Amino acid sequence: MTLTALPRFTLACASLAFACAAFAQVPAGKGPLRLIVGYPAGGSADVQARTLADKLSAELGAPVVVENRSGAGGQIAADYVRAAQPDGLTVLLANMHMMVMLPLTSKSVHYDPVKDFRAVGRIASFYEGIAVPATLPASNVREWLALAGSDRSRASYGVPAAGSVSQFMGFRLGSDAKVELTPVPYRGAAPLVQDLLGNQVAAGITPIADLVPYQQSGKLKVLAVNGVRRTALLPDVPTLKELGQPHFDNLEWTGLFVPAGTPRATVVQLHAALGKALALPEVQERLAKLGSDASPSTPEELSALIADDLRRWGPVVKASGFTTE
């Protein structure tokens, strides 16, 4: 190749690369971007999606609609997005339960959270709290475990769903302390909290959004939370790490995902739009009201987090013997 031909060749390659990148963007004029949620309207995942929809639309220059495909703990939505065209117009809002706990606990899950999706970025993270009725004679986790070990009627702990991370937090706590704890699955956090208030269950492990007002009013005692630092919502409550429990650093999370074949340029575009949305004060305030912290990440960081969560909880699920079948 001659020296005079080289600049023309380089320019042609650059133009082709630019054209390919532009082609890989979220296509305009081909219908709205559908943000798929695996839970019913009105729930926290749905509220997160609707909080982001208008902001993403403004950044992408395309309409964004929220579509609820609830059922099977989020599996229906995940399967739907997995099989969708990888064109950036079908995006899944998923949580840790869908991408980590379900694949570990259910033989009916047909998707691979690592191979079947590309991560766009994390949206938010949130804490789990260990709570007991105000009348229970325990002021910390160690005292609750001691009570549970000496009195089987105090060994039950409610969780918002069977196979949730809450259930395996309780199993790990009991296993480490050599205390047999009994999980009591509920259909959501609200009935669990009501039974805690009525002294129908000795303890509960659940996202703190439902616990904060009762801790503040003195009707419940939140003994500890997970994570590496205390939550601003409950600044007086220690972390399990502070109490000498080293296995509960990771928080639960939500994030955006697209089908595995989605071009990288499209993922980059969606990630940039998500980051700008999460930087808005009104979005951060709305997430805070849901008990979540805006917690943006790169696609690579979210993928690494999923792999870490699978490694962390896989052995615990296996040791517990739990399965949904």
C-alpha positions as CSV (number, residue, x, y, z in Angstrom):
1,M,0.0,0.0,0.0
2,T,1.4,3.4,-0.9
3,L,1.8,6.2,1.6
4,T,-0.7,8.4,-0.3
5,A,-3.2,5.5,-0.1
6,L,-2.8,5.0,3.6
7,P,-4.7,8.1,4.8
8,R,-7.6,7.3,2.5
9,F,-7.7,3.7,3.9
10,T,-7.5,4.9,7.5
11,L,-10.3,7.4,6.8
12,A,-12.4,4.7,5.2
13,C,-11.9,2.4,8.2
14,A,-12.8,5.2,10.6
15,S,-15.9,6.0,8.6
16,L,-17.0,2.4,8.6
17,A,-16.4,2.0,12.3
18,F,-18.5,5.2,13.0
19,A,-21.3,3.9,10.7
20,C,-21.4,0.5,12.5
21,A,-21.5,2.2,15.9
22,A,-24.2,4.5,14.8
23,F,-26.2,1.6,13.4
24,A,-25.9,-0.2,16.8
25,Q,-27.6,2.6,18.7
26,V,-31.1,2.2,20.0
27,P,-33.1,2.5,16.8
28,A,-35.4,5.5,16.4
29,G,-38.8,5.3,14.8
30,K,-39.2,1.5,15.3
31,G,-41.5,1.6,18.3
32,P,-41.0,2.5,21.9
33,L,-38.3,1.0,24.1
34,R,-40.0,-1.4,26.4
35,L,-38.8,-1.6,30.0
36,I,-39.8,-5.0,31.2
37,V,-40.6,-5.5,35.0
38,G,-41.1,-9.0,36.4
39,Y,-43.4,-7.8,39.2
40,P,-46.9,-6.2,39.5
41,A,-47.6,-2.5,39.1
42,G,-47.2,-0.6,42.3
43,G,-44.3,-2.6,43.7
44,S,-40.9,-1.2,44.3
45,A,-39.5,-2.6,41.1
46,D,-42.3,-1.1,39.1
47,V,-41.9,2.3,40.8
48,Q,-38.2,2.3,40.0
49,A,-39.0,1.6,36.3
50,R,-41.6,4.3,36.1
51,T,-39.3,6.7,37.9
52,L,-36.6,6.1,35.2
53,A,-38.8,5.8,32.1
54,D,-39.2,9.5,31.3
55,K,-35.6,10.3,32.2
56,L,-34.3,7.5,29.9
57,S,-36.7,8.7,27.2
58,A,-35.3,12.2,27.3
59,E,-31.7,10.9,27.1
60,L,-32.4,8.4,24.3
61,G,-34.7,10.5,22.2
62,A,-37.2,7.7,22.1
63,P,-40.4,6.8,24.0
64,V,-39.9,4.4,26.9
65,V,-42.9,2.4,28.2
66,V,-43.0,0.2,31.3
67,E,-44.4,-3.3,30.7
68,N,-45.2,-5.6,33.6
69,R,-44.8,-9.3,33.0
70,S,-45.1,-10.6,36.5
71,G,-45.1,-14.2,37.7
72,A,-42.7,-17.0,38.9
73,G,-40.7,-14.5,41.0
74,G,-39.5,-12.7,37.9
75,Q,-38.7,-15.7,35.7
76,I,-41.4,-14.8,33.1
77,A,-40.0,-11.4,32.5
78,A,-36.4,-12.7,32.3
79,D,-37.3,-15.4,29.8
80,Y,-39.2,-12.9,27.7
81,V,-36.2,-10.5,27.5
82,R,-33.7,-13.3,27.0
83,A,-35.6,-14.3,23.8
84,A,-36.2,-10.7,22.6
85,Q,-34.5,-9.1,19.6
86,P,-31.1,-7.7,20.8
87,D,-31.7,-4.3,19.3
88,G,-31.9,-2.2,22.5
89,L,-35.6,-1.9,22.4
90,T,-36.3,-4.5,25.1
91,V,-34.7,-3.9,28.4
92,L,-35.1,-5.9,31.7
93,L,-35.2,-4.3,35.1
94,A,-34.1,-7.2,37.3
95,N,-33.1,-7.6,40.9
96,M,-30.7,-9.9,42.8
97,H,-33.5,-12.4,43.4
98,M,-34.0,-12.9,39.6
99,M,-30.4,-13.0,38.6
100,V,-28.8,-14.8,41.6
101,M,-31.3,-16.6,44.0
102,L,-33.7,-18.0,41.4
103,P,-31.0,-19.6,39.3
104,L,-29.5,-21.1,42.5
105,T,-32.8,-22.4,43.9
106,S,-35.1,-23.3,41.1
107,K,-34.7,-26.1,38.5
108,S,-37.4,-24.5,36.4
109,V,-35.2,-21.5,35.6
110,H,-34.2,-21.7,31.9
111,Y,-32.0,-18.7,31.6
112,D,-28.3,-18.3,32.6
113,P,-27.9,-14.9,34.3
114,V,-24.3,-14.6,32.9
115,K,-24.6,-16.0,29.4
116,D,-28.1,-14.9,28.4
117,F,-27.9,-11.2,29.2
118,R,-25.6,-8.2,29.0
119,A,-25.6,-6.0,32.0
120,V,-26.2,-2.3,31.4
121,G,-25.6,-1.0,34.9
122,R,-26.8,-1.2,38.5
123,I,-29.7,1.1,39.5
124,A,-29.9,0.9,43.2
125,S,-28.9,-1.1,46.3
126,F,-30.7,-1.7,49.5
127,Y,-30.2,-3.2,52.9
128,E,-31.7,-6.2,54.7
129,G,-32.5,-5.8,58.4
130,I,-32.9,-8.3,61.2
131,A,-35.8,-7.3,63.3
132,V,-37.6,-8.6,66.4
133,P,-40.7,-7.5,68.3
134,A,-40.1,-4.7,70.8
135,T,-41.0,-7.1,73.7
136,L,-38.5,-9.8,72.8
137,P,-35.8,-9.8,75.5
138,A,-32.9,-9.4,73.0
139,S,-31.1,-6.2,72.2
140,N,-28.6,-7.6,69.7
141,V,-28.2,-10.5,67.3
142,R,-26.1,-12.6,69.7
143,E,-28.8,-12.4,72.3
144,W,-31.5,-13.3,69.8
145,L,-29.5,-16.4,68.6
146,A,-28.9,-17.4,72.3
147,L,-32.7,-17.2,72.9
148,A,-33.4,-19.2,69.7
149,G,-30.9,-21.9,70.8
150,S,-32.5,-22.3,74.2
151,D,-36.2,-22.0,73.2
152,R,-37.4,-23.4,69.9
153,S,-40.4,-21.1,70.0
154,R,-38.0,-18.2,69.6
155,A,-36.1,-19.8,66.7
156,S,-38.5,-18.8,63.8
157,Y,-37.7,-16.0,61.5
158,G,-40.0,-14.6,58.8
159,V,-38.8,-13.9,55.3
160,P,-40.7,-12.0,52.5
161,A,-40.4,-15.0,50.1
162,A,-39.3,-18.6,50.0
163,G,-35.8,-18.8,48.5
164,S,-35.1,-15.1,49.1
165,V,-31.7,-13.9,50.2
166,S,-33.3,-13.1,53.5
167,Q,-33.9,-16.9,54.0
168,F,-30.3,-17.7,53.4
169,M,-29.0,-14.9,55.5
170,G,-30.9,-16.5,58.4
171,F,-29.6,-20.0,57.5
172,R,-26.0,-18.7,57.4
173,L,-26.4,-16.9,60.8
174,G,-27.8,-20.0,62.4
175,S,-25.3,-22.3,60.9
176,D,-22.3,-20.1,62.0
177,A,-23.8,-19.9,65.5
178,K,-24.7,-23.6,65.5
179,V,-28.3,-22.7,66.2
180,E,-31.1,-24.3,64.2
181,L,-33.3,-21.5,62.9
182,T,-36.7,-22.1,61.2
183,P,-37.5,-19.9,58.2
184,V,-41.2,-18.8,57.8
185,P,-41.8,-17.6,54.2
186,Y,-44.4,-14.9,53.6
187,R,-46.0,-13.5,50.5
188,G,-44.2,-10.2,50.8
189,A,-42.8,-8.0,53.5
190,A,-46.0,-6.4,54.7
191,P,-47.6,-9.5,56.2
192,L,-44.3,-10.4,57.8
193,V,-44.0,-7.1,59.5
194,Q,-47.6,-7.3,60.7
195,D,-46.8,-10.7,62.3
196,L,-43.7,-9.2,63.9
197,L,-45.8,-6.4,65.4
198,G,-48.3,-9.0,66.7
199,N,-45.6,-11.3,68.2
200,Q,-46.6,-14.1,65.9
201,V,-43.0,-14.7,64.7
202,A,-39.9,-14.3,66.8
203,A,-37.8,-12.4,64.2
204,G,-37.8,-11.3,60.6
205,I,-35.2,-10.6,58.0
206,T,-36.4,-8.3,55.2
207,P,-35.5,-5.2,53.3
208,I,-35.4,-2.3,55.7
209,A,-37.9,0.0,53.9
210,D,-40.7,-1.8,55.7
211,L,-38.9,-1.7,59.0
212,V,-37.7,1.9,59.4
213,P,-41.0,3.5,60.6
214,Y,-41.5,0.8,63.3
215,Q,-37.9,1.0,64.5
216,Q,-38.3,4.8,64.8
217,S,-41.6,4.4,66.7
218,G,-40.1,1.8,69.0
219,K,-42.6,-0.9,67.9
220,L,-39.9,-3.1,66.5
221,K,-36.2,-3.5,67.2
222,V,-33.8,-3.7,64.2
223,L,-30.8,-5.5,65.6
224,A,-28.5,-5.3,62.6
225,V,-28.3,-4.7,58.8
226,N,-26.0,-6.2,56.2
227,G,-23.4,-4.2,54.2
228,V,-20.0,-2.8,54.9
229,R,-21.3,0.5,56.4
230,R,-24.4,1.6,58.3
231,T,-27.4,2.8,56.4
232,A,-28.3,6.5,56.7
233,L,-31.9,5.4,57.3
234,L,-30.9,3.6,60.5
235,P,-27.7,5.2,61.6
236,D,-27.9,3.7,65.1
237,V,-28.2,0.1,63.9
238,P,-24.9,-1.8,63.5
239,T,-23.9,-3.8,60.5
240,L,-23.4,-7.6,60.9
241,K,-19.8,-6.9,59.9
242,E,-19.4,-4.7,63.0
243,L,-20.8,-7.6,65.1
244,G,-18.1,-10.0,63.8
245,Q,-20.1,-11.6,61.0
246,P,-17.9,-11.4,57.9
247,H,-20.2,-13.0,55.3
248,F,-22.9,-10.3,54.7
249,D,-21.1,-7.4,53.0
250,N,-23.0,-7.4,49.7
251,L,-26.3,-5.6,49.5
252,E,-29.3,-6.5,47.4
253,W,-29.6,-4.6,44.1
254,T,-31.5,-3.8,41.0
255,G,-30.1,-3.2,37.5
256,L,-30.8,-3.0,33.8
257,F,-30.1,-5.9,31.4
258,V,-30.5,-6.5,27.7
259,P,-30.3,-9.8,25.6
260,A,-26.9,-11.3,25.2
261,G,-26.5,-10.4,21.5
262,T,-27.1,-6.7,22.0
263,P,-24.2,-4.7,20.4
264,R,-21.8,-3.1,22.8
265,A,-22.5,0.4,21.3
266,T,-26.1,0.0,22.3
267,V,-25.2,-1.1,25.8
268,V,-22.9,1.9,26.1
269,Q,-25.7,4.2,25.0
270,L,-28.2,2.8,27.5
271,H,-25.6,2.9,30.3
272,A,-24.9,6.5,29.6
273,A,-28.6,7.3,29.7
274,L,-29.1,5.4,33.0
275,G,-26.1,7.2,34.6
276,K,-27.5,10.6,33.7
277,A,-31.0,9.6,35.1
278,L,-29.5,8.4,38.4
279,A,-27.6,11.6,38.8
280,L,-30.8,13.6,39.0
281,P,-31.8,14.7,42.5
282,E,-35.5,13.9,42.0
283,V,-34.6,10.3,41.0
284,Q,-32.3,9.9,44.0
285,E,-35.0,11.2,46.3
286,R,-37.6,8.8,44.8
287,L,-35.3,5.8,45.3
288,A,-34.6,6.9,48.8
289,K,-38.3,6.8,49.6
290,L,-38.3,3.2,48.5
291,G,-35.5,2.5,50.9
292,S,-32.9,2.2,48.2
293,D,-29.7,4.2,47.4
294,A,-28.9,5.2,43.8
295,S,-25.9,3.1,43.1
296,P,-24.7,3.3,39.5
297,S,-22.1,1.0,38.2
298,T,-20.4,0.1,34.9
299,P,-21.8,-3.0,33.0
300,E,-18.6,-4.8,33.9
301,E,-19.0,-4.0,37.6
302,L,-22.5,-5.3,37.6
303,S,-21.5,-8.5,35.8
304,A,-18.7,-9.0,38.4
305,L,-21.2,-8.5,41.2
306,I,-23.5,-11.2,39.9
307,A,-20.6,-13.6,39.6
308,D,-19.5,-12.8,43.2
309,D,-23.1,-13.2,44.5
310,L,-23.4,-16.6,42.8
311,R,-20.1,-17.7,44.4
312,R,-21.1,-16.3,47.8
313,W,-24.6,-17.8,48.0
314,G,-24.3,-21.0,45.9
315,P,-22.6,-23.0,48.7
316,V,-25.1,-21.6,51.3
317,V,-28.1,-22.6,49.2
318,K,-26.6,-26.1,48.7
319,A,-25.8,-26.6,52.4
320,S,-29.4,-25.5,53.3
321,G,-30.9,-28.2,51.0
322,F,-33.5,-25.7,49.8
323,T,-35.2,-26.1,46.4
324,T,-38.4,-24.8,45.0
325,E,-39.2,-28.1,43.5
